[in-house]
Amino acid sequence: MTFNPLNFVSNLYYMGVGMACILIVIAVIIACVIVLQKLGDKLAEKKSGEDAQ
């Protein structure tokens, strides 16, 4: 096995793509949590409005 430091430089592209994919997945999860939180808030308002009547 030989050590070639230029292989690290050539693999930076793949590491960047992997990090970008991780970032995209995290952004999708955050977006889903925000949407679910807003839906939960609306349902809670609706439910508390029905209880008051």
C-alpha distance matrix in Angstrom:
0.0 3.8 6.8 9.5 12.8 14.6 13.0 15.0 18.0 17.8 17.6 20.7 22.9 21.8 22.2 25.6 26.6 25.8 27.8 30.6 30.8 31.1 33.8 35.7 35.7 36.9 39.6 40.8 41.1 43.1 45.3 46.0 47.0 49.3 51.0 51.5 52.9 55.3 56.4 56.9 59.0 61.2 61.7 62.7 65.1 66.6 66.9 68.5 70.9 72.0 72.6 74.8 77.1
3.8 0.0 3.7 6.3 9.8 11.7 10.9 13.0 15.7 15.8 16.3 19.1 21.5 21.0 21.4 24.5 25.9 25.5 27.2 29.9 30.6 31.0 33.3 35.4 35.8 36.9 39.3 40.8 41.3 43.0 45.2 46.2 47.2 49.3 51.1 51.8 53.1 55.4 56.7 57.3 59.2 61.4 62.1 63.1 65.4 66.9 67.5 68.9 71.2 72.5 73.2 75.2 77.6
6.8 3.7 0.0 3.8 6.4 9.1 8.7 10.1 12.9 13.7 14.1 16.5 19.3 19.1 19.1 22.0 23.9 23.5 24.8 27.6 28.6 28.8 30.9 33.2 33.8 34.7 37.0 38.7 39.3 40.7 43.0 44.2 45.0 47.0 48.9 49.8 50.9 53.2 54.6 55.3 57.0 59.2 60.1 60.9 63.2 64.9 65.4 66.8 69.0 70.5 71.1 73.0 75.4
9.5 6.3 3.8 0.0 3.8 5.5 5.8 7.9 9.8 10.6 11.8 14.0 16.6 17.0 17.3 19.9 21.8 22.0 23.3 25.8 27.1 27.6 29.5 31.6 32.5 33.6 35.6 37.4 38.2 39.6 41.6 43.1 44.1 45.8 47.7 48.8 49.9 52.0 53.5 54.4 56.0 58.1 59.2 60.1 62.2 63.9 64.7 66.0 68.1 69.6 70.4 72.3 74.6
12.8 9.8 6.4 3.8 0.0 3.8 5.3 5.6 7.2 9.2 10.4 11.7 14.8 15.7 15.4 17.6 20.0 20.3 21.1 23.6 25.3 25.7 27.2 29.5 30.7 31.4 33.3 35.4 36.3 37.3 39.4 41.1 42.0 43.5 45.5 46.8 47.7 49.7 51.4 52.3 53.7 55.9 57.1 58.0 59.9 61.7 62.6 63.8 65.9 67.5 68.3 70.0 72.4
14.6 11.7 9.1 5.5 3.8 0.0 3.8 5.3 5.1 6.3 8.7 10.1 12.5 13.9 14.4 16.1 18.3 19.3 20.3 22.2 24.0 25.0 26.3 28.3 29.8 30.8 32.4 34.4 35.6 36.7 38.5 40.3 41.4 42.8 44.6 46.1 47.2 49.0 50.6 51.8 53.2 55.1 56.5 57.5 59.3 61.0 62.1 63.4 65.3 67.0 67.9 69.6 71.8
13.0 10.9 8.7 5.8 5.3 3.8 0.0 3.8 5.4 5.0 6.1 8.8 11.0 11.4 12.2 14.5 16.2 16.8 18.3 20.4 21.7 22.7 24.4 26.3 27.4 28.7 30.5 32.2 33.3 34.8 36.5 38.0 39.3 40.9 42.6 43.9 45.2 47.0 48.5 49.6 51.2 53.1 54.3 55.4 57.4 58.9 59.9 61.4 63.3 64.8 65.8 67.6 69.8
15.0 13.0 10.1 7.9 5.6 5.3 3.8 0.0 3.8 5.5 5.1 6.4 9.6 10.2 9.8 12.2 14.5 14.7 15.6 18.1 19.7 20.2 21.8 24.0 25.2 26.0 27.9 29.9 30.8 32.0 34.0 35.6 36.6 38.2 40.1 41.4 42.4 44.4 46.0 47.0 48.5 50.5 51.8 52.7 54.6 56.4 57.3 58.6 60.6 62.2 63.1 64.8 67.1
18.0 15.7 12.9 9.8 7.2 5.1 5.4 3.8 0.0 3.8 5.4 5.3 8.0 10.0 10.1 11.3 13.8 15.0 15.6 17.4 19.5 20.5 21.5 23.6 25.3 26.2 27.6 29.7 31.0 32.0 33.6 35.6 36.8 38.0 39.8 41.5 42.5 44.1 45.9 47.1 48.4 50.3 51.8 52.8 54.5 56.3 57.4 58.7 60.5 62.2 63.3 64.8 67.1
17.8 15.8 13.7 10.6 9.2 6.3 5.0 5.5 3.8 0.0 3.8 5.6 6.6 8.2 9.7 11.1 12.6 14.1 15.6 16.9 18.6 20.1 21.4 22.9 24.6 26.1 27.4 29.0 30.7 31.9 33.3 35.1 36.6 37.9 39.4 41.1 42.4 44.0 45.5 46.9 48.4 50.1 51.4 52.7 54.5 56.0 57.2 58.7 60.4 61.9 63.1 64.8 66.9
17.6 16.3 14.1 11.8 10.4 8.7 6.1 5.1 5.4 3.8 0.0 3.8 5.3 5.4 6.4 8.7 10.1 10.8 12.5 14.4 15.7 16.9 18.6 20.2 21.5 22.9 24.6 26.2 27.5 29.0 30.5 32.1 33.5 35.0 36.6 38.0 39.4 41.1 42.6 43.8 45.4 47.2 48.4 49.7 51.5 53.0 54.1 55.6 57.4 58.9 60.0 61.8 63.9
20.7 19.1 16.5 14.0 11.7 10.1 8.8 6.4 5.3 5.6 3.8 0.0 3.8 5.5 5.0 6.0 8.6 9.8 10.4 12.1 14.2 15.2 16.3 18.3 20.0 21.0 22.3 24.4 25.8 26.8 28.4 30.3 31.6 32.8 34.6 36.2 37.3 38.9 40.6 41.9 43.3 45.1 46.5 47.7 49.4 51.0 52.2 53.5 55.3 57.0 58.1 59.7 61.9
22.9 21.5 19.3 16.6 14.8 12.5 11.0 9.6 8.0 6.6 5.3 3.8 0.0 3.8 5.5 5.1 6.3 8.7 9.9 10.5 12.4 14.4 15.3 16.5 18.6 20.1 21.0 22.7 24.6 25.8 26.9 28.8 30.5 31.6 33.0 34.8 36.2 37.6 39.1 40.7 42.1 43.7 45.1 46.5 48.1 49.6 50.9 52.4 54.0 55.6 57.0 58.6 60.6
21.8 21.0 19.1 17.0 15.7 13.9 11.4 10.2 10.0 8.2 5.4 5.5 3.8 0.0 3.8 5.3 5.1 6.2 8.6 9.8 10.6 12.4 14.2 15.3 16.6 18.5 19.9 21.2 22.8 24.4 25.7 27.2 28.9 30.4 31.7 33.2 34.8 36.4 37.7 39.1 40.8 42.4 43.6 45.0 46.9 48.2 49.3 51.0 52.7 54.1 55.4 57.2 59.2
22.2 21.4 19.1 17.3 15.4 14.4 12.2 9.8 10.1 9.7 6.4 5.0 5.5 3.8 0.0 3.8 5.5 5.1 6.2 8.6 9.9 10.6 12.3 14.3 15.4 16.6 18.4 20.1 21.3 22.6 24.4 25.9 27.2 28.7 30.4 31.8 33.1 34.9 36.4 37.5 39.1 41.0 42.2 43.3 45.2 46.8 47.8 49.3 51.1 52.7 53.7 55.5 57.7
25.6 24.5 22.0 19.9 17.6 16.1 14.5 12.2 11.3 11.1 8.7 6.0 5.1 5.3 3.8 0.0 3.8 5.4 5.1 6.1 8.6 9.9 10.5 12.3 14.3 15.3 16.4 18.4 20.1 21.0 22.4 24.4 25.8 26.9 28.6 30.3 31.5 33.0 34.7 36.1 37.4 39.1 40.7 41.9 43.5 45.1 46.4 47.7 49.4 51.1 52.3 53.9 56.0
26.6 25.9 23.9 21.8 20.0 18.3 16.2 14.5 13.8 12.6 10.1 8.6 6.3 5.1 5.5 3.8 0.0 3.8 5.5 5.0 6.2 8.7 9.8 10.5 12.4 14.3 15.2 16.6 18.5 20.0 21.0 22.7 24.5 25.8 27.0 28.7 30.3 31.7 33.0 34.6 36.2 37.7 39.1 40.6 42.2 43.6 44.8 46.5 48.1 49.6 50.9 52.6 54.6
25.8 25.5 23.5 22.0 20.3 19.3 16.8 14.7 15.0 14.1 10.8 9.8 8.7 6.2 5.1 5.4 3.8 0.0 3.8 5.4 5.1 6.3 8.7 9.9 10.7 12.4 14.3 15.5 16.7 18.5 20.0 21.3 22.9 24.6 26.0 27.2 28.8 30.6 31.8 33.1 34.9 36.6 37.7 39.0 40.9 42.3 43.3 45.0 46.8 48.2 49.3 51.2 53.2
27.8 27.2 24.8 23.3 21.1 20.3 18.3 15.6 15.6 15.6 12.5 10.4 9.9 8.6 6.2 5.1 5.5 3.8 0.0 3.8 5.4 5.1 6.2 8.7 9.9 10.6 12.3 14.3 15.4 16.5 18.3 20.1 21.2 22.6 24.4 25.9 27.0 28.8 30.4 31.5 33.0 34.9 36.2 37.3 39.1 40.8 41.8 43.2 45.0 46.7 47.7 49.4 51.6
30.6 29.9 27.6 25.8 23.6 22.2 20.4 18.1 17.4 16.9 14.4 12.1 10.5 9.8 8.6 6.1 5.0 5.4 3.8 0.0 3.8 5.4 5.0 6.2 8.7 9.9 10.5 12.4 14.3 15.3 16.4 18.4 20.1 21.0 22.6 24.4 25.7 27.1 28.7 30.2 31.6 33.2 34.7 36.0 37.6 39.1 40.4 41.9 43.5 45.1 46.5 48.0 50.1
30.8 30.6 28.6 27.1 25.3 24.0 21.7 19.7 19.5 18.6 15.7 14.2 12.4 10.6 9.9 8.6 6.2 5.1 5.4 3.8 0.0 3.8 5.4 5.0 6.2 8.6 9.8 10.6 12.4 14.2 15.3 16.6 18.5 20.0 21.2 22.7 24.4 25.9 27.1 28.6 30.4 31.8 33.0 34.5 36.4 37.6 38.8 40.5 42.2 43.5 44.9 46.7 48.6
31.1 31.0 28.8 27.6 25.7 25.0 22.7 20.2 20.5 20.1 16.9 15.2 14.4 12.4 10.6 9.9 8.7 6.3 5.1 5.4 3.8 0.0 3.8 5.4 5.2 6.2 8.6 10.0 10.7 12.3 14.2 15.5 16.7 18.5 20.1 21.2 22.6 24.6 25.9 27.0 28.7 30.6 31.6 32.8 34.8 36.3 37.2 38.8 40.7 42.1 43.2 45.0 47.1
33.8 33.3 30.9 29.5 27.2 26.3 24.4 21.8 21.5 21.4 18.6 16.3 15.3 14.2 12.3 10.5 9.8 8.7 6.2 5.0 5.4 3.8 0.0 3.8 5.5 5.2 6.2 8.7 10.0 10.5 12.2 14.3 15.4 16.5 18.4 20.0 21.1 22.7 24.4 25.7 27.0 28.8 30.3 31.4 33.1 34.8 36.0 37.3 39.0 40.7 41.9 43.4 45.6
35.7 35.4 33.2 31.6 29.5 28.3 26.3 24.0 23.6 22.9 20.2 18.3 16.5 15.3 14.3 12.3 10.5 9.9 8.7 6.2 5.0 5.4 3.8 0.0 3.8 5.5 5.1 6.2 8.7 9.9 10.5 12.4 14.3 15.3 16.5 18.4 19.9 21.2 22.6 24.3 25.8 27.2 28.6 30.2 31.7 33.1 34.5 36.1 37.6 39.1 40.5 42.2 44.1
35.7 35.8 33.8 32.5 30.7 29.8 27.4 25.2 25.3 24.6 21.5 20.0 18.6 16.6 15.4 14.3 12.4 10.7 9.9 8.7 6.2 5.2 5.5 3.8 0.0 3.8 5.4 5.1 6.3 8.7 9.9 10.6 12.5 14.4 15.4 16.6 18.4 20.2 21.2 22.5 24.4 26.0 27.0 28.5 30.4 31.7 32.7 34.5 36.2 37.5 38.8 40.7 42.6
36.9 36.9 34.7 33.6 31.4 30.8 28.7 26.0 26.2 26.1 22.9 21.0 20.1 18.5 16.6 15.3 14.3 12.4 10.6 9.9 8.6 6.2 5.2 5.5 3.8 0.0 3.8 5.5 5.1 6.2 8.6 9.9 10.6 12.4 14.3 15.4 16.5 18.5 20.0 21.0 22.6 24.6 25.7 26.8 28.7 30.3 31.3 32.7 34.6 36.1 37.1 38.9 41.1
39.6 39.3 37.0 35.6 33.3 32.4 30.5 27.9 27.6 27.4 24.6 22.3 21.0 19.9 18.4 16.4 15.2 14.3 12.3 10.5 9.8 8.6 6.2 5.1 5.4 3.8 0.0 3.8 5.5 5.1 6.1 8.6 9.9 10.6 12.3 14.2 15.3 16.6 18.4 19.9 21.1 22.8 24.4 25.6 27.1 28.7 30.1 31.5 33.0 34.8 36.1 37.6 39.6
40.8 40.8 38.7 37.4 35.4 34.4 32.2 29.9 29.7 29.0 26.2 24.4 22.7 21.2 20.1 18.4 16.6 15.5 14.3 12.4 10.6 10.0 8.7 6.2 5.1 5.5 3.8 0.0 3.8 5.4 5.0 6.2 8.6 9.9 10.6 12.2 14.2 15.4 16.5 18.2 20.0 21.3 22.5 24.2 25.9 27.0 28.3 30.1 31.6 33.0 34.5 36.2 38.1
41.1 41.3 39.3 38.2 36.3 35.6 33.3 30.8 31.0 30.7 27.5 25.8 24.6 22.8 21.3 20.1 18.5 16.7 15.4 14.3 12.4 10.7 10.0 8.7 6.3 5.1 5.5 3.8 0.0 3.8 5.4 5.1 6.2 8.7 10.0 10.6 12.2 14.4 15.4 16.3 18.3 20.1 21.0 22.3 24.4 25.7 26.6 28.3 30.2 31.5 32.6 34.5 36.5
43.1 43.0 40.7 39.6 37.3 36.7 34.8 32.0 32.0 31.9 29.0 26.8 25.8 24.4 22.6 21.0 20.0 18.5 16.5 15.3 14.2 12.3 10.5 9.9 8.7 6.2 5.1 5.4 3.8 0.0 3.8 5.4 5.1 6.2 8.7 9.9 10.5 12.4 14.3 15.2 16.5 18.6 20.0 20.9 22.6 24.4 25.5 26.8 28.6 30.3 31.3 32.9 35.1
45.3 45.2 43.0 41.6 39.4 38.5 36.5 34.0 33.6 33.3 30.5 28.4 26.9 25.7 24.4 22.4 21.0 20.0 18.3 16.4 15.3 14.2 12.2 10.5 9.9 8.6 6.1 5.0 5.4 3.8 0.0 3.8 5.5 5.1 6.2 8.6 9.9 10.7 12.4 14.2 15.4 16.8 18.4 19.9 21.3 22.7 24.2 25.7 27.1 28.8 30.3 31.8 33.7
46.0 46.2 44.2 43.1 41.1 40.3 38.0 35.6 35.6 35.1 32.1 30.3 28.8 27.2 25.9 24.4 22.7 21.3 20.1 18.4 16.6 15.5 14.3 12.4 10.6 9.9 8.6 6.2 5.1 5.4 3.8 0.0 3.8 5.5 5.2 6.1 8.5 10.0 10.5 12.1 14.2 15.4 16.4 18.1 20.0 21.0 22.2 24.1 25.7 26.9 28.3 30.2 32.0
47.0 47.2 45.0 44.1 42.0 41.4 39.3 36.6 36.8 36.6 33.5 31.6 30.5 28.9 27.2 25.8 24.5 22.9 21.2 20.1 18.5 16.7 15.4 14.3 12.5 10.6 9.9 8.6 6.2 5.1 5.5 3.8 0.0 3.8 5.5 5.1 6.0 8.6 9.9 10.3 12.2 14.3 15.2 16.2 18.3 19.8 20.6 22.1 24.1 25.6 26.5 28.4 30.5
49.3 49.3 47.0 45.8 43.5 42.8 40.9 38.2 38.0 37.9 35.0 32.8 31.6 30.4 28.7 26.9 25.8 24.6 22.6 21.0 20.0 18.5 16.5 15.3 14.4 12.4 10.6 9.9 8.7 6.2 5.1 5.5 3.8 0.0 3.8 5.5 5.1 6.2 8.6 9.8 10.6 12.5 14.3 15.2 16.6 18.4 19.8 21.0 22.5 24.4 25.7 27.0 29.1
51.0 51.1 48.9 47.7 45.5 44.6 42.6 40.1 39.8 39.4 36.6 34.6 33.0 31.7 30.4 28.6 27.0 26.0 24.4 22.6 21.2 20.1 18.4 16.5 15.4 14.3 12.3 10.6 10.0 8.7 6.2 5.2 5.5 3.8 0.0 3.8 5.4 5.2 6.2 8.6 9.9 10.7 12.3 14.2 15.5 16.6 18.2 20.0 21.1 22.7 24.4 25.9 27.6
51.5 51.8 49.8 48.8 46.8 46.1 43.9 41.4 41.5 41.1 38.0 36.2 34.8 33.2 31.8 30.3 28.7 27.2 25.9 24.4 22.7 21.2 20.0 18.4 16.6 15.4 14.2 12.2 10.6 9.9 8.6 6.1 5.1 5.5 3.8 0.0 3.8 5.5 5.0 6.0 8.6 9.9 10.4 12.1 14.2 15.2 16.1 18.0 19.7 20.9 22.2 24.2 26.0
52.9 53.1 50.9 49.9 47.7 47.2 45.2 42.4 42.5 42.4 39.4 37.3 36.2 34.8 33.1 31.5 30.3 28.8 27.0 25.7 24.4 22.6 21.1 19.9 18.4 16.5 15.3 14.2 12.2 10.5 9.9 8.5 6.0 5.1 5.4 3.8 0.0 3.8 5.4 5.0 6.2 8.7 9.8 10.4 12.3 14.2 15.1 16.3 18.2 19.9 20.8 22.4 24.7
55.3 55.4 53.2 52.0 49.7 49.0 47.0 44.4 44.1 44.0 41.1 38.9 37.6 36.4 34.9 33.0 31.7 30.6 28.8 27.1 25.9 24.6 22.7 21.2 20.2 18.5 16.6 15.4 14.4 12.4 10.7 10.0 8.6 6.2 5.2 5.5 3.8 0.0 3.8 5.4 5.1 6.3 8.6 9.8 10.6 12.3 14.1 15.3 16.5 18.5 20.0 21.2 23.1
56.4 56.7 54.6 53.5 51.4 50.6 48.5 46.0 45.9 45.5 42.6 40.6 39.1 37.7 36.4 34.7 33.0 31.8 30.4 28.7 27.1 25.9 24.4 22.6 21.2 20.0 18.4 16.5 15.4 14.3 12.4 10.5 9.9 8.6 6.2 5.0 5.4 3.8 0.0 3.8 5.4 5.2 6.2 8.6 9.9 10.5 12.2 14.2 15.3 16.6 18.3 20.1 21.6
56.9 57.3 55.3 54.4 52.3 51.8 49.6 47.0 47.1 46.9 43.8 41.9 40.7 39.1 37.5 36.1 34.6 33.1 31.5 30.2 28.6 27.0 25.7 24.3 22.5 21.0 19.9 18.2 16.3 15.2 14.2 12.1 10.3 9.8 8.6 6.0 5.0 5.4 3.8 0.0 3.8 5.4 5.1 6.1 8.6 9.8 10.3 12.0 14.0 15.2 16.3 18.3 20.3
59.0 59.2 57.0 56.0 53.7 53.2 51.2 48.5 48.4 48.4 45.4 43.3 42.1 40.8 39.1 37.4 36.2 34.9 33.0 31.6 30.4 28.7 27.0 25.8 24.4 22.6 21.1 20.0 18.3 16.5 15.4 14.2 12.2 10.6 9.9 8.6 6.2 5.1 5.4 3.8 0.0 3.8 5.5 5.0 6.2 8.6 9.8 10.5 12.1 14.2 15.2 16.5 18.7
61.2 61.4 59.2 58.1 55.9 55.1 53.1 50.5 50.3 50.1 47.2 45.1 43.7 42.4 41.0 39.1 37.7 36.6 34.9 33.2 31.8 30.6 28.8 27.2 26.0 24.6 22.8 21.3 20.1 18.6 16.8 15.4 14.3 12.5 10.7 9.9 8.7 6.3 5.2 5.4 3.8 0.0 3.8 5.4 5.1 6.1 8.5 9.9 10.5 12.3 14.3 15.4 17.0
61.7 62.1 60.1 59.2 57.1 56.5 54.3 51.8 51.8 51.4 48.4 46.5 45.1 43.6 42.2 40.7 39.1 37.7 36.2 34.7 33.0 31.6 30.3 28.6 27.0 25.7 24.4 22.5 21.0 20.0 18.4 16.4 15.2 14.3 12.3 10.4 9.8 8.6 6.2 5.1 5.5 3.8 0.0 3.8 5.4 5.0 6.0 8.5 9.7 10.5 12.2 14.3 15.7
62.7 63.1 60.9 60.1 58.0 57.5 55.4 52.7 52.8 52.7 49.7 47.7 46.5 45.0 43.3 41.9 40.6 39.0 37.3 36.0 34.5 32.8 31.4 30.2 28.5 26.8 25.6 24.2 22.3 20.9 19.9 18.1 16.2 15.2 14.2 12.1 10.4 9.8 8.6 6.1 5.0 5.4 3.8 0.0 3.8 5.4 5.0 6.0 8.4 9.8 10.5 12.3 14.5
65.1 65.4 63.2 62.2 59.9 59.3 57.4 54.6 54.5 54.5 51.5 49.4 48.1 46.9 45.2 43.5 42.2 40.9 39.1 37.6 36.4 34.8 33.1 31.7 30.4 28.7 27.1 25.9 24.4 22.6 21.3 20.0 18.3 16.6 15.5 14.2 12.3 10.6 9.9 8.6 6.2 5.1 5.4 3.8 0.0 3.8 5.5 5.2 6.0 8.6 9.9 10.6 12.7
66.6 66.9 64.9 63.9 61.7 61.0 58.9 56.4 56.3 56.0 53.0 51.0 49.6 48.2 46.8 45.1 43.6 42.3 40.8 39.1 37.6 36.3 34.8 33.1 31.7 30.3 28.7 27.0 25.7 24.4 22.7 21.0 19.8 18.4 16.6 15.2 14.2 12.3 10.5 9.8 8.6 6.1 5.0 5.4 3.8 0.0 3.8 5.6 5.1 6.3 8.7 10.1 11.1
66.9 67.5 65.4 64.7 62.6 62.1 59.9 57.3 57.4 57.2 54.1 52.2 50.9 49.3 47.8 46.4 44.8 43.3 41.8 40.4 38.8 37.2 36.0 34.5 32.7 31.3 30.1 28.3 26.6 25.5 24.2 22.2 20.6 19.8 18.2 16.1 15.1 14.1 12.2 10.3 9.8 8.5 6.0 5.0 5.5 3.8 0.0 3.8 5.4 5.1 6.3 8.8 10.3
68.5 68.9 66.8 66.0 63.8 63.4 61.4 58.6 58.7 58.7 55.6 53.5 52.4 51.0 49.3 47.7 46.5 45.0 43.2 41.9 40.5 38.8 37.3 36.1 34.5 32.7 31.5 30.1 28.3 26.8 25.7 24.1 22.1 21.0 20.0 18.0 16.3 15.3 14.2 12.0 10.5 9.9 8.5 6.0 5.2 5.6 3.8 0.0 3.8 5.4 5.0 6.3 8.9
70.9 71.2 69.0 68.1 65.9 65.3 63.3 60.6 60.5 60.4 57.4 55.3 54.0 52.7 51.1 49.4 48.1 46.8 45.0 43.5 42.2 40.7 39.0 37.6 36.2 34.6 33.0 31.6 30.2 28.6 27.1 25.7 24.1 22.5 21.1 19.7 18.2 16.5 15.3 14.0 12.1 10.5 9.7 8.4 6.0 5.1 5.4 3.8 0.0 3.8 5.5 5.3 6.7
72.0 72.5 70.5 69.6 67.5 67.0 64.8 62.2 62.2 61.9 58.9 57.0 55.6 54.1 52.7 51.1 49.6 48.2 46.7 45.1 43.5 42.1 40.7 39.1 37.5 36.1 34.8 33.0 31.5 30.3 28.8 26.9 25.6 24.4 22.7 20.9 19.9 18.5 16.6 15.2 14.2 12.3 10.5 9.8 8.6 6.3 5.1 5.4 3.8 0.0 3.8 5.5 5.5
72.6 73.2 71.1 70.4 68.3 67.9 65.8 63.1 63.3 63.1 60.0 58.1 57.0 55.4 53.7 52.3 50.9 49.3 47.7 46.5 44.9 43.2 41.9 40.5 38.8 37.1 36.1 34.5 32.6 31.3 30.3 28.3 26.5 25.7 24.4 22.2 20.8 20.0 18.3 16.3 15.2 14.3 12.2 10.5 9.9 8.7 6.3 5.0 5.5 3.8 0.0 3.8 5.5
74.8 75.2 73.0 72.3 70.0 69.6 67.6 64.8 64.8 64.8 61.8 59.7 58.6 57.2 55.5 53.9 52.6 51.2 49.4 48.0 46.7 45.0 43.4 42.2 40.7 38.9 37.6 36.2 34.5 32.9 31.8 30.2 28.4 27.0 25.9 24.2 22.4 21.2 20.1 18.3 16.5 15.4 14.3 12.3 10.6 10.1 8.8 6.3 5.3 5.5 3.8 0.0 3.8
77.1 77.6 75.4 74.6 72.4 71.8 69.8 67.1 67.1 66.9 63.9 61.9 60.6 59.2 57.7 56.0 54.6 53.2 51.6 50.1 48.6 47.1 45.6 44.1 42.6 41.1 39.6 38.1 36.5 35.1 33.7 32.0 30.5 29.1 27.6 26.0 24.7 23.1 21.6 20.3 18.7 17.0 15.7 14.5 12.7 11.1 10.3 8.9 6.7 5.5 5.5 3.8 0.0
